[in-house]
Amino acid sequence: MTPATPTLADHVKFAKQLMGKAVEAVKREFSTVRTGKATTALLDLVRVEAYGNEMPLSQVASVAAPEPKLLTIQPWDKSLLKAVEKGILASDLGLTPSNDGNIIRIPIPPLTEERRKELVKVIHKFAEEGRVAIRHARTETMNRIKKTEHVSSDDQKHAEKETQKVHDEHLKAVDAAVKSKEAEIMEV
């Protein structure tokens, strides 16, 4: 039995999925960009030397953001306090942890105007990568629609219009995410 040939609707659905993934990827990238607010996601990439292995911080401690400008880290094993501190300092986040013997506090310094502008550029780069992925999905879908056999040219045109509409909606979603993240970064 041969697999069913994809229909025009399948092609449009495929395009929606690809474009949706591109938008999600952009939003995920945005969450790793630091703003002036404390967020536990900021420490997601921090690795800690513990029990002879490198482990993610989340596996050796609980991380919290009790205030907008403060992160706290409570290692489950107090003997790891120094290792956690060392991991944060080695992480290139530009954060300075302070350790009181029980808990590590990390004040989140305000961003300078220059740093804010750099972060906005980074966001625009991520957004452009997302837009390129969305355009690529549209082009690929348009080619698949043209190659679909045994369909009327009216149906093809309708599927192409539908794909273009989906494309435009996803580009708007990326633009909205950029606007929102930019406002968050530039907020003093």
N, C-alpha and C positions, 0 to 999 in steps of 0.2 A: 504494500500500500504506500503510495507516495504522499508526502506531507501536503496539506492543502496550501495552495498559493496564497500569499497574503493579499487581502483586499485593500482598497484605498483607505477604508476606515482603520484598518490595522496600521497602515503607514502613518496616519495622523496620530493615532494613539501612541505609536512608537516615538514620534517626534515629541509629543507631550511629555512622555517619560524622560527622554533625554534632556529636554529643556528644564524640566522640573529638577532633575539631578544637578544641573548646572547652577540653578538658583540656590539650591540647598548647599552646594559646595561653597558658593560665594558667602553665604551667611555663616557657614562654619568657619571659613577663613577670617571673617570679620570678628568672630567671638574671641580669636586669639590676639587681636590687636588691642593694646592697652589703652584705656581711657583714664580719666582722672578718678574713676570710682573703683573701689575694691571689689573684685569678683574672684571667686574660688577657681574659676576656669583659668585664671592667670598662671596658676601653679601646676596646671595639668602636665606640662612637659618636664617638670623638675624631677631629676633622678637622685636617689639617695643610696649611698653605700651602706648596706645593712646585711648582717649575717653572711658576709662573704660574697654578696651579689649586689648588682645595681638594680634598684627597684623603683617603681614610680612612687612619688611622695604619698599618693592616696592609699597605698598599701601598707604604709607604716605609721600613718598619723591621720587625725581628723583635721580638716581645714574648714575654717568658718570666716565669715565676713560680718562681725558683730556691729560694725559701724561703716559708713560709706568710705572712710579713708583708712581703714585698718583691717588687716587679715590676721587671724590667729591660727597657730598650728599646735596641736596637742599630740605629741608622739605617744603611741600606745605603750612603748617601752622607753622609759626615761633615759636609758643608756644611749639612745639614738639622737638625743638633743643636738649634740655637736655635729653628727653626720648630717642631720637635716639642715642645720645652719650652713654647713659647708656646701651642701647641694644647692641651696638657694643662692649663695654667693657665686657659685660656679655657673649659674644658669643664664647669665647675660641679661637678666631682667632689669638690672640697675636698682635692685631693692636691697635695703639694709635691715637684716633681721636683728632683733634684740631678744636675748634669752634670759629668763629670770630663774632658771633651774627647773621649772615645771612646764612652762608654755613659751612658745616663740611668738613674738608680736612683730608684725611688719607694717610700719606706717607707709601708706601710699602717697608719695610726694606729688604735689601738683605738677602738671605738665607745663613746660615753658611754651611760649608762642611758637618758637622755632620747631620744637619737637611735635607740637600739634600739627603744624603744616606738613612735616615729614610723614606723620601717620596718615594724614588725608591723602597724600600721594600714594602711600602703600595701599590704601583702600581703593583708590581709583585704579591701581594696577590689578588688584584682585577682581574688581568689577569688570574691567576690560577683558580679562581672561574668561570670565563667565559669559560676557556678551559674545566673544569669539566662539565659545562652545555652543551657545544657542544658535548662532548663525550657521555654524557647521552642521548642526542637527537639521536645520531648515534645508540647507543645500542637499544634504544626503537624502532627506525625505522627498524633496522635489524630484531628484533623480530616480528614486524608487517609484514615485507616482508615474513618471514618464515611461518607465519600463514595464509598468503593469499592463498585461495583455487582456484582451476581451472586455474592455470598458469603453464607454462612449467618451468623446472628447469633452462633453458637458460635465460628466462625472469627474473627469480628470481636473478640469478647471475648478470645479467646486472643491475638490480635495486640496488643490493648490491654494485656493483662497482660505480654506480652513487652516491649513498649515501656516500661512502668513499671519492669520489672526492669532494663532497660538504663539507664534514667534513674537509678535508685538506685545502680547500680554506678558510674556516672560521677561522681555527687555524692560517693560515698565516695572515689574517686580524687582529686578536688579537695581533700577534707578531709585526706586522707593527705599530699598535697603541702604543704598549709598547715602541718600539724603538723611535718613534716620541716624546712621552711624556717624556721618560727618557732624551732625548737630550734637551728638553725644560727645565727640572728641573736642569740638570747639567750645563746648560749654565750660565756662570758667567757674 
